[in-house]
Amino acid sequence: EKESLFFFTVSTTGFLLNVSISYGVFLFMSTFNTLSPHVTANIGAIAGTLAVVMWNFIGYKFFVFAKKHE
């Protein structure tokens, strides 16, 4: 069914975004020597999570579970 394909696509894209954003923020924050690696990893994880929460909400609301007009 079309809905399950959209759900899989939004979820998989969200996962890839989460990993990419987390890693990118971690690399960027690692250039500052004032923060420990644990802190920079947590900042990256938080940034990735916040971005993907918004992505998933928009994707599910407008693509996966959108109301069908009849």
N, C-alpha and C positions, 0 to 999 in steps of 0.2 A: 504494500500500500504506500501511497505517496507520503502520508504523514510519518510513517516510520522511517522512510528514507530521509526526510527533512530532519527528524529528530537525531538520527545517526550523524548526519552532516553537521548540524549545529553543535552537537556534543563533541565530535572529533575535532572540529575547528576550534572549539573552546579549549580543548586539551592542548592542542598545538600552540595556541595563543598563550596559554598559561605558562607552558614550558619556555617558549621563546621570550616572553616578557620577563619572566623571573630570571632567566639566564642573562638577558641583556642588561637588566637593572643591576644584577650582581656584578657583571663585568664593569659596568660604568662606576658603580659605587666602590669597587675594589681599587680604583685608581687613587682614591683618597686613603692615605695611610693612617688616618686618625680612627678608623672604625675597624673592629675585629671582623674576621671572616664570618663568624656566626651572626653578627648584627647585619652585615651586608646581605647574607643569605636570607635572613628574615625579612628585610626590607624588600628584597626581590620577590619573595613568596607573597607578601602582602600586596605588592603592586600587581603581580600576575593574577592573584585571586580577585582583587577588586575589578580589574579590567574584564575578567571572564564572567564575573557575576552580571555585569552590565551586558556583555555580549549574549550570554545565555538568556537573560530576561527578554531582550529585544528579539533574539532569534526565535525563542519559543512563543512569544506573544504574537509576533507578526507573521511567522512562517509555519511553525509546527501546529500551534493550537489556534490559529486564526479562525474567526467565525466565517463560515461559508454563507455567502448571500445566495438565496434561492429565489 
